[in-house]
Amino acid sequence: MLTKSFLIVRDGAGDGSLRGAVVAIGNFDGVHRGHRAVIATAIERAQRLAKPAAALTFEPHPRAFFNPGEKLFRLTDAPTKLRLLAGAGLDGAIVLTFDAALASLTAAQFVRRILVERFAVSGAVIGFNFHFGMSRTGSPDFLAAEGEKCGFAVDVVPPFEDNGRPVASGPIRAALAVGRVDEAAEFLGYPWFVTGEVIHGDKRGRELGFPTANLSLDASCGLRHGIYAVRVDIGGYRCDGVASFGRRPMFDTGAVLLEVFLFDFAGELYGRRVDVAFIAWLRQEEAFASVDELVRQMQEDARGARAALARAGNVFPPI
């Protein structure tokens, strides 16, 4: 849940509380460590100027607008992105609808109409490779020159690396696609997680002694199918568990499902929204010769998940 002090302004200038802000501009998919370097620079500049600090971001993701048929694996959906931006210490977020009208603005028009006239920004902070405006003609150098003309400060944040590896949304998606949730967490600065409503399943897990909370994730989710150690937040209550994401080869119905078995938990979850953080990869999906063999493996998975979660400590996303 977002804090009351985090203001969200959509398209218009709202009540004016974010006019004059220093804005960190970007898509911020994942709000990873590289994004947080941009955000931290904006907060620092805002504090020096005694102005609010805000993220200026776009929905839908521009790639989804320009390629509507593409299945874009988003690291964070729109509500989750706002939760993470709130947790990053910003005063608010400006969410611009990325549509044909916004896409048609030249870089100069974006600066004058959006940054200057609509929001009267005191500063803008972008990553070294951020481009904007029609045909992406607005470069960091262009924004810096326009800021000098229009009277607002511009900071360009250099590349952010982790042990020589560039931190960006693409490598995080690639890590998740092969099940390397630990590597994704290094880039993100927190365990990757999903949020969803618990739905009814076929109750087979209950029959096997492993009742599960089931979530149907977006079809674009690119996480590797397999078994994971997870940590779950249920309205502020956190508990550990083991999860299967995929088609369940023993009982394949064609539907991709996230099934979470919670340790030491008893309660009704149907219809509740939960956060599921992926802490460690355990194994790939597989079919077994018998149900008894499957149950023995599930017991081993639970032991492996408990051990992995104990090693991980009390980690959880900053939401």
C-alpha positions in Angstrom: 0.0 0.0 0.0 1.3 3.5 -0.9 1.9 5.9 1.9 -0.3 9.0 2.1 2.7 11.3 1.7 3.5 9.9 -1.8 1.6 11.9 -4.3 0.6 10.5 -7.7 -0.2 12.9 -10.5 -1.5 11.6 -13.8 -1.0 13.6 -16.9 -2.2 17.0 -15.6 -0.5 19.2 -13.1 -2.9 17.9 -10.3 -3.1 20.1 -7.3 0.2 21.7 -7.9 2.1 19.9 -5.1 4.6 18.5 -7.6 5.0 21.7 -9.7 8.6 22.8 -9.4 9.8 19.4 -8.5 13.1 17.9 -9.4 12.1 14.9 -11.6 13.9 11.7 -12.3 12.8 10.7 -15.8 12.5 7.2 -17.0 10.4 4.1 -17.6 11.8 2.6 -14.3 10.8 -1.0 -15.1 12.0 -2.9 -12.1 13.2 0.2 -10.2 16.6 -1.5 -10.1 19.9 -0.3 -8.7 20.7 1.7 -11.8 17.3 3.5 -11.6 17.9 4.1 -7.9 21.1 5.9 -8.7 19.1 8.3 -10.9 16.4 8.6 -8.2 19.1 9.3 -5.5 20.6 12.1 -7.6 17.2 13.7 -8.0 16.5 13.5 -4.2 19.9 15.0 -3.5 19.3 17.9 -6.0 15.8 18.5 -4.6 17.1 18.7 -1.1 19.6 21.3 -2.1 16.9 23.3 -3.8 14.3 22.7 -1.1 12.0 21.3 -3.7 10.0 18.0 -3.9 11.6 15.0 -5.7 9.4 13.0 -8.1 9.7 10.3 -10.7 8.3 11.2 -14.1 7.4 8.0 -15.8 5.2 6.6 -18.6 2.3 4.2 -18.9 1.9 2.0 -20.8 5.6 1.2 -21.4 6.6 2.9 -24.7 7.7 -0.4 -26.1 4.2 -1.7 -25.6 2.8 1.3 -27.4 5.1 1.0 -30.4 4.9 -2.8 -30.6 1.4 -3.7 -29.4 1.7 -7.3 -30.6 4.9 -7.9 -28.6 4.7 -9.8 -25.3 6.8 -7.5 -23.1 7.9 -9.2 -19.9 7.6 -6.3 -17.5 9.6 -6.6 -14.3 7.0 -4.5 -12.5 3.4 -3.7 -13.5 2.2 -0.1 -13.1 0.9 -0.4 -9.5 4.0 -2.3 -8.4 6.3 0.3 -10.0 4.6 3.1 -8.0 5.0 1.1 -4.7 8.7 0.7 -5.4 9.1 4.4 -6.3 7.4 5.3 -3.1 9.8 3.1 -1.2 12.7 4.8 -2.8 12.1 8.0 -0.8 10.5 10.2 -3.5 7.8 12.6 -2.7 5.6 11.5 -5.6 5.3 10.3 -9.2 4.1 12.0 -12.3 2.6 9.3 -14.6 2.2 10.4 -18.3 0.0 8.4 -20.6 2.2 7.2 -23.4 -0.2 7.6 -26.4 0.0 8.9 -29.9 -0.1 12.6 -28.7 2.8 12.1 -26.4 4.8 10.0 -28.9 4.4 12.8 -31.6 6.0 15.5 -29.4 9.5 16.4 -30.6 12.2 16.5 -28.0 12.0 20.3 -27.8 8.2 20.2 -27.5 8.5 17.7 -24.7 10.8 20.0 -22.8 8.8 23.1 -23.3 5.2 21.7 -23.0 5.7 19.0 -20.3 8.7 19.9 -18.2 8.5 23.7 -18.4 4.8 24.7 -19.0 3.0 21.8 -17.3 5.2 21.0 -14.4 7.7 23.9 -14.1 10.5 21.5 -13.1 13.4 22.8 -11.0 15.6 20.0 -12.3 15.7 16.9 -14.3 17.8 13.8 -13.8 18.2 11.1 -16.4 20.5 8.1 -17.1 23.3 8.4 -19.5 21.4 6.5 -22.3 18.0 8.0 -21.9 16.5 9.4 -25.1 13.1 11.1 -25.5 10.8 12.8 -28.0 9.7 11.8 -31.5 12.1 9.3 -33.0 14.1 9.4 -29.7 16.0 12.5 -30.9 16.3 14.0 -27.4 19.7 13.1 -26.0 21.2 13.8 -22.6 23.3 16.6 -24.2 20.2 18.0 -25.8 18.3 18.0 -22.5 21.2 19.6 -20.7 21.3 22.4 -23.3 17.6 22.9 -23.1 17.7 23.0 -19.3 20.3 25.8 -19.4 18.0 27.8 -21.8 14.9 27.2 -19.7 16.4 27.7 -16.3 16.3 24.2 -14.7 19.2 22.0 -13.7 20.0 18.8 -15.5 22.0 15.9 -14.1 23.1 12.9 -16.3 23.9 9.8 -14.2 26.7 7.6 -15.6 26.4 3.9 -16.2 25.8 1.8 -13.1 27.6 -1.5 -13.0 27.8 -4.5 -10.7 31.2 -6.0 -10.7 31.7 -4.9 -14.3 28.2 -6.0 -15.4 25.8 -3.3 -16.6 22.7 -3.0 -14.4 19.7 -2.7 -16.7 16.2 -4.2 -17.1 17.3 -6.4 -20.0 19.9 -8.4 -18.1 17.4 -8.8 -15.3 14.8 -10.3 -17.6 17.5 -12.6 -19.1 18.5 -13.8 -15.6 14.9 -14.6 -14.7 14.3 -16.4 -18.0 16.8 -19.0 -16.9 15.8 -19.1 -13.2 18.7 -17.1 -11.8 16.6 -15.2 -9.3 19.7 -14.6 -7.1 21.5 -12.8 -10.0 18.3 -10.8 -10.7 18.2 -9.8 -7.0 21.8 -8.5 -7.3 20.9 -6.2 -10.1 17.6 -5.2 -8.6 18.9 -4.7 -5.1 16.0 -6.7 -3.8 14.3 -10.1 -4.6 12.1 -10.0 -7.7 8.5 -10.4 -6.8 5.0 -10.6 -8.2 1.7 -9.5 -6.8 -1.6 -11.2 -7.5 -5.0 -12.4 -6.2 -5.2 -15.9 -4.8 -7.6 -17.9 -6.9 -9.2 -21.3 -6.7 -7.3 -24.2 -8.2 -8.1 -27.9 -8.6 -7.3 -28.6 -4.9 -4.9 -31.3 -5.9 -2.2 -29.9 -3.6 -4.5 -30.3 -0.7 -5.1 -33.9 -1.5 -1.3 -34.5 -1.6 -0.8 -32.8 1.8 0.5 -29.5 0.3 -2.3 -27.0 0.0 -1.3 -24.1 -2.2 -2.2 -20.5 -2.8 -2.6 -20.2 -6.5 -1.9 -17.1 -8.6 -2.4 -16.6 -12.4 0.4 -14.4 -13.6 0.3 -12.3 -16.8 0.9 -14.3 -19.9 4.0 -12.2 -20.7 5.8 -13.3 -17.5 9.2 -14.6 -18.6 10.2 -16.4 -15.4 11.6 -19.9 -16.0 9.2 -22.6 -15.1 10.4 -24.5 -12.0 10.4 -24.8 -8.3 11.5 -21.9 -6.1 12.0 -20.9 -2.5 9.8 -17.9 -1.9 8.8 -15.4 0.8 5.2 -14.1 0.9 3.6 -11.0 2.3 -0.1 -11.3 3.2 -1.3 -7.9 4.3 1.8 -7.2 6.3 2.2 -10.7 7.6 5.2 -12.5 6.1 5.8 -16.2 5.8 8.1 -18.5 3.9 7.2 -21.2 1.4 8.0 -23.2 -1.7 6.5 -22.5 -5.1 5.9 -24.1 -8.4 5.6 -21.9 -11.5 4.6 -23.6 -14.7 2.4 -26.2 -16.2 2.8 -29.0 -13.6 3.9 -31.9 -15.9 2.2 -34.6 -13.8 -1.2 -32.9 -14.1 -0.8 -30.5 -17.1 -4.1 -28.7 -18.0 -2.4 -26.3 -20.3 -2.6 -23.4 -17.9 0.5 -21.7 -16.5 0.1 -21.2 -12.7 2.0 -20.1 -9.7 1.3 -22.4 -6.8 2.7 -21.5 -3.4 2.8 -23.8 -0.4 3.2 -21.7 2.7 5.1 -23.0 5.7 3.5 -22.8 9.2 0.4 -20.9 7.9 -3.3 -21.6 8.4 -5.9 -19.3 7.1 -8.2 -18.4 4.2 -6.5 -16.6 1.3 -9.0 -16.8 -1.6 -9.5 -13.4 -3.0 -6.7 -11.8 -1.1 -3.8 -10.0 -2.8 -0.3 -11.3 -1.9 3.3 -10.4 -2.7 5.5 -13.4 -3.6 9.2 -12.8 -3.6 11.4 -15.3 -5.4 14.5 -16.0 -3.2 16.2 -19.1 -4.7 15.9 -21.5 -7.6 15.5 -25.2 -6.5 15.0 -27.3 -9.6 13.2 -27.5 -13.0 9.7 -29.0 -13.5 9.6 -32.6 -14.1 7.1 -35.5 -14.3 7.4 -38.4 -11.8 6.7 -42.1 -12.2 4.1 -42.0 -9.4 2.2 -39.7 -7.1 4.2 -41.1 -4.1 7.4 -40.2 -5.8 6.1 -36.7 -6.5 5.1 -36.3 -2.8 8.6 -37.4 -1.7 10.1 -34.8 -4.0 7.8 -32.1 -2.7 8.9 -32.9 0.8 12.5 -32.6 -0.3 11.7 -29.3 -2.1 10.2 -28.0 1.2 13.4 -28.9 3.1 15.5 -27.2 0.4 13.4 -24.1 0.4 13.6 -23.8 4.2 17.4 -24.1 4.0 17.7 -21.5 1.2 15.4 -19.0 3.0 17.5 -19.4 6.2 20.6 -18.6 4.3 19.0 -15.6 2.7 18.1 -14.0 6.0 15.2 -11.5 6.3 15.3 -10.2 2.8 12.2 -8.7 1.1 11.4 -6.1 -1.5 11.3 -2.4 -0.3 7.6 -1.9 -0.6 
